[in-house]
Amino acid sequence: MHVKKNDNVTVLTGKDKGKTGKILKAFPREDKVLVEGVNIKKVHKRAKKSGGKGEIIEKTFPVHVSNVKKINNKQ
């Protein structure tokens, strides 16, 4: 993989094209990375107790490593 944890990257394709963020976690076996603020989806969470309320939370999902490009922040 050409990127690793804590690298700053920009997204090249998809619904979040042009967004930038830091890599939170890398999954080398699946060739995916978790980028903060990118590929956020709403997930329905079940109630823990009977009679309790469920909730909708926003969760970040991994993107394929080929869809990100490392940003050089050195000046």
Steps between C-alpha positions, in 0.01 A plus 500: 500500500623849419345660812509427872343615828516876574567593133296786358314394186252635249216298347521458121162344414153439638249711690774655716726597208734785593468461877814470709562331830737300716517121487375360829557132425631286213375156399778355278334162443191664350695791340280751683559801723283687750517876435351745749201693364472290183240234404269570794180295510202495734465174691192394696585371845259272685374570851702323770210454742146402415288812491811712440558715197726422211701773335653604171873563515744620234789261442811528282554210261825404322579597141720312255864607505498561123248782551732710720819691431760605754543876553847638553477761778872590502569858400 
